[in-house]
Amino acid sequence: MKVLALDLGDVWTGTALSDPLKIIARPFKTIKTSELLTSLQEIVNSQPIDTIIIGYPKTMRGTESEQTKKVLVQKEKIEQLFHNKKIILWDERLSSKAARDIQGKKAKTEGINEHSIAAAVILQTYLQFLS
């Protein structure tokens, strides 16, 4: 089974998938947040996923922001839709900065989106925690 990670944004949501052994995270696709639930259903139907990791955007002080509240609303919707999957909030602080650093090193022609790279950064930290 694989792990799916989400980097939820107001307009775009990045996704990343683990390998079946839950060792390596890779960017998957970027989807419109307005189409999130439909897109997630398609992904979950096409991939053997048992866990969904949602990037949890705390402030650097560890407090909640407006974005944190939006993520919690989306988490509830995801839990209702995928009640048979493990849903985990995972600290995403600095994942966007790491994604920008990685994206800067990639050729622009590769078409790898920063949102999906951020999701892969979030997922890789979770996978490291598991091991």
C-alpha positions as CSV (number, residue, x, y, z in Angstrom):
1,M,0.0,0.0,0.0
2,K,1.1,3.6,-0.7
3,V,0.8,6.8,1.2
4,L,-0.7,9.9,-0.5
5,A,0.4,13.3,0.7
6,L,-1.4,16.7,0.1
7,D,0.0,20.2,0.2
8,L,-3.4,22.1,0.3
9,G,-3.5,25.6,-1.1
10,D,-6.2,28.0,-1.8
11,V,-6.0,27.5,-5.6
12,W,-3.8,24.5,-6.1
13,T,-3.1,21.3,-4.2
14,G,0.1,19.4,-4.7
15,T,0.0,15.6,-4.3
16,A,2.8,13.1,-3.8
17,L,2.9,9.3,-3.6
18,S,5.1,6.9,-1.8
19,D,6.4,3.7,-3.3
20,P,4.6,0.5,-2.0
21,L,7.4,-0.1,0.6
22,K,6.9,3.4,2.0
23,I,10.5,4.5,1.5
24,I,10.5,7.0,-1.3
25,A,8.3,10.0,-1.9
26,R,7.8,11.4,-5.4
27,P,5.7,14.3,-6.6
28,F,2.6,13.1,-8.3
29,K,0.3,15.8,-9.7
30,T,-1.0,19.2,-9.0
31,I,-4.8,19.6,-8.9
32,K,-7.2,22.5,-8.6
33,T,-8.3,22.8,-5.0
34,S,-11.8,23.5,-6.2
35,E,-11.8,20.0,-7.6
36,L,-10.0,18.4,-4.7
37,L,-12.5,15.7,-3.6
38,T,-13.3,14.5,-7.1
39,S,-9.6,14.4,-8.0
40,L,-8.8,12.5,-4.7
41,Q,-11.4,9.9,-5.5
42,E,-9.8,9.3,-8.9
43,I,-6.4,9.0,-7.3
44,V,-7.5,6.7,-4.5
45,N,-9.4,4.5,-7.0
46,S,-6.4,4.2,-9.2
47,Q,-3.7,3.7,-6.5
48,P,-3.5,1.3,-3.6
49,I,-3.5,3.9,-0.8
50,D,-4.0,3.2,2.8
51,T,-2.9,6.6,4.4
52,I,-3.4,10.2,3.4
53,I,-1.0,12.8,4.9
54,I,-2.2,16.4,4.9
55,G,0.3,19.1,5.3
56,Y,-0.6,21.0,8.5
57,P,0.5,24.7,8.2
58,K,1.3,25.9,11.7
59,T,3.1,29.2,12.1
60,M,6.8,29.1,13.0
61,R,5.7,29.7,16.6
62,G,3.5,26.6,16.4
63,T,0.2,28.5,16.4
64,E,-2.8,28.3,14.0
65,S,-3.2,30.6,11.1
66,E,-6.2,31.3,8.7
67,Q,-4.6,28.7,6.4
68,T,-4.5,26.2,9.3
69,K,-8.3,26.6,9.8
70,K,-8.9,26.1,6.0
71,V,-6.9,22.9,6.1
72,L,-8.9,21.6,9.1
73,V,-12.1,22.1,7.1
74,Q,-10.7,20.2,4.1
75,K,-9.5,17.5,6.4
76,E,-13.0,16.9,7.7
77,K,-14.4,16.6,4.2
78,I,-11.6,14.2,3.3
79,E,-12.3,12.1,6.4
80,Q,-16.0,11.9,5.5
81,L,-15.2,10.8,2.0
82,F,-12.4,8.3,2.9
83,H,-13.6,7.0,6.3
84,N,-11.7,3.7,5.6
85,K,-8.3,5.5,5.2
86,K,-5.9,6.7,7.8
87,I,-5.9,10.5,7.6
88,I,-3.0,12.3,9.3
89,L,-2.1,15.9,9.7
90,W,1.7,16.4,9.3
91,D,3.7,19.5,10.1
92,E,4.6,21.2,6.9
93,R,6.6,24.1,8.2
94,L,9.4,25.0,5.7
95,S,8.2,22.5,3.1
96,S,7.3,25.3,0.6
97,K,10.8,26.8,1.0
98,A,12.4,23.4,0.5
99,A,10.2,22.9,-2.6
100,R,11.3,26.3,-4.0
101,D,14.9,25.4,-3.4
102,I,14.5,22.0,-5.2
103,Q,12.4,23.6,-8.0
104,G,15.2,26.2,-8.5
105,K,17.6,23.3,-9.2
106,K,15.3,21.6,-11.7
107,A,15.1,22.6,-15.4
108,K,11.9,24.6,-15.9
109,T,11.1,22.3,-18.9
110,E,10.6,19.3,-16.6
111,G,7.2,20.6,-15.7
112,I,7.5,19.6,-12.0
113,N,5.2,21.8,-10.0
114,E,6.3,23.4,-6.8
115,H,3.1,22.3,-5.0
116,S,3.7,18.6,-5.8
117,I,7.3,19.0,-4.7
118,A,6.1,20.5,-1.4
119,A,3.8,17.5,-1.0
120,A,6.8,15.2,-1.6
121,V,8.8,17.0,1.0
122,I,6.0,16.6,3.5
123,L,5.7,12.9,2.6
124,Q,9.4,12.2,2.8
125,T,9.5,13.6,6.4
126,Y,6.6,11.4,7.3
127,L,8.3,8.3,5.7
128,Q,11.5,9.1,7.6
129,F,9.5,9.2,10.8
130,L,8.1,5.8,10.0
131,S,11.5,4.3,9.6
